[in-house]
Amino acid sequence: MRFLKNKIRLAQEALQRKQQKAFIRPLKAPSQDVSRSEEENPTQRPCASYSEHLWASTFTKPDKNIIINYGKAIFSFAMSDLAKQYIGRYFQNEALNIASFNDFVAELKPRIAGYKNFEAVFTVSETDSEEIALYRRVLKMLGVVFMKYYSVSWIINGKITHKLVYLKNRYSIMRRITKEPIFLF
């Protein structure tokens, strides 16, 4: 127990030293000349360094990867055991091979790069075979289930920095999945 307490104490001291270093700025001696000298470059002034978490949460665009993250979460949900319950409930009469469906979803997962790719995954085209059309319908249904019932838990309990942005964009992502209102429950 004493080793753990000692480790915690050392970590806290290191954190305090790091924070003190980050906010200490060297003071310049006051000069008598108010104007800047010609050789001094105003862009090379010393400034306090920011911690990486502050830098990431303050200066990045919060919705930059939102569609990619939602897509990966929907596809992970579609391959989970929890999704099999929904597939069994709503697609009892369809001849659906779960292993080939999981292969289909695993193949699509890395392809999500933007809104158009995301919408194309859930859209059934005329060139799709019966099996692929069924897989797309199942994926669309699972996407709606995830967005309605599991996305809030995923956002709140995940490592997402801008949780409020993800919560606000839930409806627009669901609209992109369905393209028309869908009411399963």
C-alpha positions in Angstrom: 0.0 0.0 0.0 2.9 2.4 0.8 4.3 1.9 -2.7 1.0 3.0 -4.2 0.7 6.0 -2.0 4.3 7.0 -2.8 3.5 6.6 -6.6 0.5 8.8 -6.2 2.4 11.5 -4.3 5.2 11.5 -6.9 2.7 11.8 -9.8 1.0 14.7 -8.1 4.3 16.5 -7.5 5.3 16.0 -11.1 1.9 17.3 -12.3 2.3 20.4 -10.1 5.8 21.1 -11.4 4.5 20.7 -15.0 1.6 23.1 -14.3 3.9 25.6 -12.7 6.3 25.4 -15.6 3.6 25.9 -18.1 2.4 29.2 -16.7 5.7 30.8 -15.8 6.7 33.4 -18.3 10.2 35.0 -18.2 10.0 38.7 -17.4 11.8 41.1 -19.6 13.7 44.0 -18.2 11.8 47.2 -18.8 13.4 49.1 -21.6 13.5 52.8 -21.9 12.6 52.8 -25.6 8.9 52.1 -26.0 9.1 51.2 -29.7 10.2 47.8 -30.7 13.6 47.2 -32.1 13.9 46.2 -35.8 15.6 42.9 -35.0 12.9 41.7 -32.6 10.3 39.5 -34.3 6.8 39.8 -32.7 5.9 36.2 -33.7 8.8 34.7 -31.7 7.7 35.9 -28.2 7.8 33.4 -25.4 4.4 32.2 -24.4 2.9 29.7 -22.0 2.5 26.2 -23.4 -0.9 24.6 -23.3 -1.5 21.1 -22.2 -2.5 18.7 -25.0 -6.0 18.2 -23.6 -6.7 21.9 -23.5 -5.3 22.3 -27.0 -7.4 19.5 -28.5 -10.6 20.5 -26.8 -10.3 24.3 -27.5 -8.9 24.6 -31.0 -10.1 21.6 -33.0 -13.3 21.5 -35.0 -15.7 19.5 -32.8 -17.7 17.9 -35.7 -14.7 17.0 -37.8 -15.0 13.2 -37.6 -18.6 12.9 -36.4 -19.9 10.9 -39.3 -16.9 8.6 -39.2 -17.3 8.0 -35.5 -21.0 7.4 -35.7 -20.5 5.0 -38.7 -17.9 3.0 -36.8 -20.2 2.8 -33.8 -23.2 1.7 -35.9 -21.1 -1.0 -37.6 -19.7 -2.2 -34.3 -23.2 -2.4 -32.9 -24.4 -4.3 -36.0 -21.7 -7.0 -35.5 -22.4 -7.4 -31.8 -24.5 -10.1 -30.1 -27.0 -7.5 -29.0 -27.9 -6.7 -32.6 -28.7 -10.4 -33.3 -31.7 -10.1 -31.0 -33.1 -7.3 -33.2 -32.3 -9.1 -36.4 -34.1 -12.2 -35.1 -37.1 -10.2 -34.1 -37.6 -8.2 -37.3 -36.2 -10.5 -40.0 -37.6 -13.9 -38.9 -39.0 -14.7 -42.3 -35.9 -13.7 -44.3 -33.1 -16.1 -45.1 -30.2 -14.2 -43.4 -26.8 -15.6 -42.8 -25.3 -13.8 -39.8 -21.7 -14.7 -40.6 -21.9 -13.3 -44.1 -23.8 -10.2 -42.8 -20.9 -9.6 -40.4 -18.4 -10.0 -43.2 -20.4 -7.5 -45.3 -20.4 -5.0 -42.4 -16.7 -5.5 -41.6 -15.9 -4.8 -45.3 -17.9 -1.6 -45.2 -16.6 -0.3 -41.9 -13.3 1.3 -43.2 -15.0 2.8 -46.2 -16.8 5.5 -44.3 -15.1 8.8 -45.1 -17.9 11.3 -45.4 -21.6 12.0 -45.7 -22.0 10.6 -49.2 -20.3 7.3 -48.4 -22.3 7.1 -45.2 -25.6 7.5 -47.0 -24.6 5.1 -49.8 -24.0 2.3 -47.3 -27.7 2.4 -46.3 -29.2 3.0 -49.7 -30.3 0.0 -51.8 -29.6 0.5 -55.5 -31.0 -1.4 -58.5 -27.7 -3.1 -59.1 -27.5 -4.8 -55.7 -28.3 -8.4 -55.5 -31.2 -9.7 -53.3 -28.8 -10.7 -50.6 -27.0 -7.3 -50.5 -30.3 -5.4 -50.5 -31.4 -7.5 -47.5 -28.1 -6.7 -45.7 -28.6 -3.0 -46.4 -32.1 -3.1 -45.1 -30.9 -4.9 -41.9 -28.1 -2.4 -41.5 -30.5 0.5 -41.9 -32.8 -1.0 -39.2 -29.9 -1.6 -36.9 -28.6 2.0 -37.5 -32.0 3.4 -36.4 -32.1 1.1 -33.3 -28.6 2.2 -32.4 -29.4 5.9 -32.8 -32.6 5.7 -30.9 -31.6 3.5 -27.9 -27.9 3.2 -27.6 -26.2 6.3 -29.0 -26.7 8.4 -25.9 -25.0 5.8 -23.7 -22.2 5.5 -26.3 -21.7 9.3 -26.2 -21.8 9.8 -22.5 -19.7 6.8 -21.6 -17.2 7.1 -24.4 -14.0 9.0 -24.9 -15.6 11.7 -27.0 -14.4 15.2 -26.1 -17.3 17.2 -27.5 -20.3 15.2 -26.2 -22.8 18.0 -26.6 -22.1 18.3 -30.3 -22.6 14.6 -30.8 -25.9 14.7 -28.9 -27.1 17.6 -31.0 -26.3 15.9 -34.3 -28.1 12.6 -33.5 -31.2 13.5 -35.4 -29.4 14.7 -38.5 -27.3 11.4 -38.6 -30.5 9.4 -38.2 -32.1 11.4 -41.0 -29.2 10.5 -43.2 -29.6 6.8 -42.4 -33.3 6.6 -43.2 -33.9 9.4 -45.7 -37.6 9.0 -44.8 -39.3 8.7 -41.4 -39.1 5.2 -40.0 -41.0 4.0 -36.9 -40.1 0.5 -35.8 -41.4 0.6 -32.3 
